[in-house]
Amino acid sequence: MKLVTSATMRQIDHEAIDGREIPSEKLMESAGRGIAECILHDLITKPSSAKVNVFCGKGNNGGDGYVVARYLHKAGADVSVYFLGPIDKLSEDARLNFDRAAGLGLDLNEIASAENLPENLESDIIVDAVFGTGFAGAPRGLSADMIAYVNRQDALVASVDLPSGLNADTGEFEGEVVEADYSYPLALPKFGLFVTPGRELAGNVEVVPIGIPDDVVESFPLKCDLITEDLVSDLLPLRRPDGHKGDFGRLLVIAGSTGMTGAAAMAGESALRSGCGLCRVACPATTQPVLAGKLTEVMTHPLPDVAKKGVLALRGIGEIRKLASENNALVIGPGIGQHHETQELIRRLVSNLQRPAIIDADGLNALAGHLDIVKGCPSPLVLTPHPGEFQRLTETAVPDNIEKRIDVAIEFASQHDLVLILKGSPTLVAGPDGFCFLNPTGNNGMATGGSGDVLSGIIGSFLAQGMRPIDAAVTGVYVHGLAGDFAAEELTPRAMIAGDMIDCLPQVFEMFE
């Protein structure tokens, strides 16, 4: 599902209305009806006992609100509408739907001043239809008063398109902004709903189709997709009923050093929890007994270390290459350390890899200043830097602006012919074909030591199961974030640790069975 800016959404609307001659009134009707259906499904169990208040602005977002009010009224809800007037200042389509609502006898209340807002509002649900995608700047006057009033109410808030006052492109706001429980973007999702602080203000996000043909959307050069549950469901590999462990992939994890065996353990455990048949963690010989004591199902393999310091020695490269040839995919880097021999080992290994690999943590640090090795690697690579690691790799800071961040990710992935997972809020996945995906799952409880090791194990598992690198990355970040969301719901973000995400992986995969 393509993500759009407000400017692109206007162009798509224009093409649908003027180019395809779809009446704007018809699009508004579809939008309002779709949102009403979502509200009835998500928020209302018994319409006849629900009190709904709809707050409408003067523009087309307010027009959508009148349509929502009409359909909720027809469903049996007790609906009142509070609108910013005067009536003769409404947009053409908004006025049309105002008149239709009036014709049904709906309770319509003009807000000419803040004093017109009810002192005691009885409300189960508030529909926010004050401002839409085209809004920028700070709400002023009565619109600001209305937004502040909505936020003071003890009711569930559903926003039409996006929370009023939110910038659809940046996720930022100036002045008052609605704090929504649900947001229903129309036709296509907007970037601002998935970028902090917008993602916290939007609540649950569900896109509502409004009847714009797919080929109209596809005629625009959109370069970023939102990762969805449906997409991940399509990408997850099927498991043969008669399959054995060899059919589900063999993964080699090259990881660990003295004091960092936990990183290797979490990568191995998350890999098995994500469906691969066999996982072996190759680690410095000095640390192997410690790691074997942590792991039961994951196999371990001791590798030569440097003077028993618990770091991988360069002389072990031949042994690693032999191990790699016996597996379907590799994870390189979790907890591996920055000893100069280990770093050189990683560079030589990557320069002649014969299996797809995900490179993380100190594996990435070994490649800083050596991107020619990355570009020349004969096997597919998935790199997983956070912004600091990306800056060390490229000597380029990651922009705060989401559109610029997407451009940077796409450029790097394209230039180096690999898959880049640029971690953050939100995480981006860019492929070598010049396209990008944005992950909507996850929360700040995942900002904890070991979270990246869990992600590496998940994606490595998918690679070992035969998924294309871009598909493994897209599926992996979504699954990882969703496991984090389950853990946060159960434990609170503050109390989460990385192992909680591994524990929640079965809940995630149960959704897709």
N, C-alpha and C positions, 0 to 999 in steps of 0.2 A: 504494500500500500504506500503510494508516493506521499512524501512530505512536501508541503508548499509554504512559501512566504505569502504575505498578504497581497503583494503586488502580483504574484503569479496566480493566486486565487481569483483576483479581479479579472485577469486576462482570460482565465478559463471560463468564468461566468460570462464574460463578454462574448467569447466564441460560442458558447452554448446558446445564448439569447439572440445575438445578432447573426452569427454565422450559421447556426443550426435552426434558428427561428423557434426555439423552445420558449414559450411565454414565461417571463419572470414570475408571473402570478402562479404558474404551475410549479415552478421550482420552490417557491415559498410554501405552497400548499404541501408539497412532498416533505419539505424540511420540518414544518410544524407537526404534521401527522407523524412523521418518524420519531421526533423527539417525544411526543405524547405517548407513543407506543413504548418507547424505552422507559419513560417514567412509570407507566403502568406496570411494566415488567420488573423494573429495578427497585422502585420505591413504594409502590402502593399494593397492598394485599387485598383491600376491600374498598373500591372506589367510592361507594355510597357513604363511607364513614371518613373520607379524607377531605381535609380542608386545604385548598391550594390557593396561594396568592401569586399572581403573575405581575412582575414589574417591567413595564415596557418603556423603551426610549422612543425617540421620534423617527428613527430610521428603519431600515429593513430588518434589523435585529428585533426591534419592537414589533414589526409586522409578523415575524415568525412567532413571537410571543402570543399575539392574538390568535393565531392558528392553533398553537398549543392549547390555549385556554378553551377554544371551541371544542377540540376533540376530548379534552379531559372532562368538560361539561357534559358532552354527549355520553361519555362513559359512566356518568353518574356522580362525579366528584362535585363538591361544593367549591366553586371557583369565583374568585374576585380578581379584578384587574385594576392596577394602579398605573396610570400612564402620564408621561410628560407631555403636556400640551403646548399651545392650544391645538385643537384638532386640525385646523387648516394648515398647520406646519408639519404634519405627518408626511412621510414619503408617499408616493402614489399607491404602491402596493400595500403599505402599512394602513393607509386610509381605507382601502378596499376591504381589508380584513378586520379593521375596526368596525366598519359598518356591518359586516357579516356577524361579528360577535354581538353587536348591539341588536341585530335582528333576531338573535336567539334569546334576547332578554338577559344577557350576562350582566353581572354587577360591574360596571365600568366607572372608575373614579379618577377624575383629572387631578393631578398634583400641580397646583399653581404656585404653591409655596410649601416650605417645610412643615408648616402648621397643618397642612392637609394630610400628612402622613398619620395613620391611626396611632393613637397613644398606646393602646393595648391590642396587638394584632394576634388573633387566633390563627395559628398556622401549623400544619404538619409539614407542608412542602412549599418552598418558595421557588418560583421559576424566574431566573435572572435573564431578562431580555433587554437590557439597557443599551449596551454597546457590543459590537461584533468585531470581526476580523479587521475591518478598515480603521478602527480607532487607534489613535496615537496621541501621546501627550498625557496631560493630567485632566481628569474629570473636574468640571467646574460647576459652581452654582447648584441648581436643584439636582442635577445628575449625581454630583458628589454627595449631596445630602441623601439621595435615594440609596446609593451604594452603602454608605455608612449605616443607614437604617437597616438595610438587609442584613448586614453583618452583626447587628445587635440582636437579631431575632433568634429564638431557640427553635430552629426548624432545619430540616434538610434542605440544602440549596442545590438546584440543578441549573447550570448555566447553558444558555443557547449559544453554540459555537465555541465560546471560551469565556472565562470570567470577565465581567465588565471591568474595564480599566487596565487590563493586561495587554501588553504589546505582543501581538501574534507572532512576531519574528524573533524577538530577543528573550521573551519570558520575563521581562522587567516591567516595572510600573512606576508611575509618578503620582503621588497623592493616593486617593482612595482606590481600592480594588476589591472586588468580591472574593470572598473565601468560599469556594464551592466544595461540595461533597461529590458532585458529578458534573462532568463537562461533556457536552455532545457536539463536537466539531462537525460541521456540515460539509458533506461531499468528500473532503480530504483532511487529514490531520495537519495542524500547523506546528511549526517548530517550537514556538513559545510555550506550548503545553508540555514539553519534555525537557525544558532547560530550567534550572534553578534561577529564580524562585517560582517560575510558572508551574513547574510540575508539582510543587507542594500546594499551590493555590487551586489547581485544577481538580484535585481529587481523582476519582475514577474516570477514565476517559474512554468513550465509546463513539466511534465514528458513525454518523447517520447518512446513508446515501440519499441523494435528493433528485436523482434522475438524470444526471449529466452522463452522456455516453462515454464508455471507456476510451473510445478512439479519440475523443476530444482531449481527454487528459493525456493520452499517449502522444499526442501531437506536440506536446511541450517538452523541452529538453530537461526533464527533472532528473536529478542525479542522486537522490537519497530516498531509500525505502524505510518505512517503519517495520521493525520485526514484530510479527504478530503470532498469536497462538496457532492460527491456521497455517501460517507459513512453516512454523517449526514442526507441526504435526505432519505436514507433507514431506519434510526433509528427514525426519528421524528414520533410520534404517529399519526395515522389517526384520523380525527374528524368525528364522525357519523353525517350525515346530519340531523337526527332527535334527536340529543343529547341535553340534558339539562345541566344546570350548575353542577349538581351532577355527571354527567357522566365524566366531565372533571377534576375532582379531587378537594379535599379540602386540603388546606395547612395551617398549624399553624406556625407562626413565633414568636419565643420567643426572644425578642430583646428590646433594648432601655434602657436609663437611663437619668438622668438629664444632659442636654447638648448634648445628643447623640440620640435625637429622629429622626434626619435625617437618620441615619443608618437604623433604623427600617422602616422608611417610604420608603426608596429606595428599601429595600428587598421586601416589600409588593407590591410596584408598579411594579417592574420588574417581580415579580411572575405572576401577572395578565396579564401583557403585553406578557408573554410567554405562555399563554393559559390555565392556571388552572381556574376552574370555580368559586371557592371561596377562598378567602384568609383572614385569621384573624391574626392580630398582637396582641399578649399578651404582656403587658408592665407594669411597675410599675404604681400603681394607680395615683400617683402624676403627672406622665407625660402623662397620658391618654388623658386629655383634649387638651394638646398641639398636640399630635399625631393625635387625631380625627380632629383637625383643619387643619392638613396638608393633610389628606386623605379623599377621597370621596367614591371611590368604595371599598377600603379595609376596612374591619371591624376591630374594636379595642376592646380589652377586658382588664379591669383593674385587676391587680394582687396585692396581698399584698406587700407593700414595707417596708423598714427598717426605722422606725421613720420618715416617710414622707421625707426621703432623696432622693427619686427618684431612688432607686436601689431595685432589687427584694429580697424579704425576703424568708428565708428557709421555713417558715410555709406555703407558697403558693404551695408547691410541690404536695399536693393532688389535688388541683384545676387544676394544669397544667396537671397532669396525666389524669384527667377526660376530659379536653379539647383535649388532644392528642388522646384519644380513639375515639373522634368524627371526626378526620381528617385522611387523607391518608398518610401524611408525615409531617416532621417538619424541620424547620430551627432554629438552636440554636446559638446565640452568637452575632449578629451584634449590636454594641453599648451597650452591656449589662453591661459593667463595671467589675471592679476587686474587689469589696467589698467581704470580706471573706464569708459572708452569701450567696451571689449570686454564688460565686465559688463552695461552698459546695452544693448548690441547683443543679447546673449543674452536678456535679459528681454523686449525688444520682439519678438524672433523667436519665443520660446516663447508669448507672449501671442496670437499669430495663426498658429500652425503649421497647415499643411494636410496634413501627412504624419506618420505615426507616427515617433517619435523616441526614442532612448536618450540620456539626459543623464548625464554622468560628470564627475568631477574638478572643474576650475574652472567647468565648466558648472553644477554643483551649488552651488558657492560663490556664484555670481551670484544664485541663487534664495533664499539665506538671507535671511530677513526679508521675503520676497515670495511666500509660499506661495499668496496669492490668485491670482497669475498661473498657478501650477501647476494649481490647482483649476479655473480658467476656461479652460484650454487646450482648443481645439476638437478636437485630435487626440490619439490614445492616446499616453501617455508611459510610459517605463520609466526609473526612477531607480535609480542603483547606488551608494549611499553606503557607505563603511566607517563604523564607529561614530563616529569623529571628525567626519566630514562630516554624519552624521545628527544629531549633537548641534548642530552649527552650523545646520542646517536647521530644527530643531524646538525647540532649547533644552532638549532632553530627553536625558539620558544613556541609553545602551543598557544594560539590565540584564544581569547575568552569568547569572542563572537562565534556562534555556532556555525554560521555559513562559512566563515574563514577557516574554522577548524576542519570542516568537511573538505574544503579545497586542499588544505595542507595534507590531510590523510590520503586523499585520492592521488595527489601528485606523488607522494612518497611511494605508495603501493604500485602505481603505474610505472614509475621510473625504475623500481627495483624488482618488478615482476614477482610480487609476493602478496600475501594477505596481511594486512596490518590491523591489529586490534588496538585502537588508541583508547586506553582506559580513561574513565572520568564520569562525570555526571552531566550528560549521558555518555555511555561508551559507544564508540563508532567502530564499524568494521568496514574497511575499504579493500576492494579487490584490484587485481591488476588490469581489469577491463575498464577502469575509470568510473566505477559505480560504488556507492556507499550504503551502509545500513545503520540505522540508529536503534539502540536497544532501550526499550521503555521500562525494563524490570530492574529491580535492585533498590537499595536504600543505604543510608549512611552508617547503618550497623555493620555493613560489609567493609568499612574502612578499618580493618583490623589485620594484624599480622597473620599471614597464611592464606588470606583470601585469594591472592593471585596464584598460589600453589594449587589450590583447589580448582581454580579455573583452568590451569594448564593441564591438570589430570583429566578433567572433563573433555576438553577439546582433543587432547591426545588420544583418549579413548575413542572418540568419534572418528578420528583419522585412522586409527587401527582397524575400525570396523568398515573402512572402505569409503567413507564420505569424502567428497571433494573438499579441499581445504577451505574454500569460502563457505560451503555449507556447514562444515564442522565448526567454523568460527562463529557463524551466525547462530546456529543452534546452541553452541556452547555458552555464549554470553547470555542468551535468553534463559536457558536452564539454570545457569549459575545465579543470575539475578533473581529468578523466581524462587530458587531454594533459599536465597537470602530473605526474600519477602515472607516466605513461610516461617522462617526462623524468627524474624522480627515480630511477626504477629504472635508467635508463641512465647517469646522470651523478652521482647522489647529490643530495639536497636542498641541501646546502651549496654545490655548484658550479653550481646552476641559474641561468640568466638568463631573462628574459621571452621572448626569441626562441626559446629551446628549446621552449617550448610551441607556438609556431607550427610549428616543425619537426616536432613530434609529432602535429599534427592529422591528417595522412594515416593514421597508425596508428589513431587513434580512429575515423575514418570507415570504415576498412576493416572494423572490427568490425560495422558496420551494413549492409554491402553484401550 
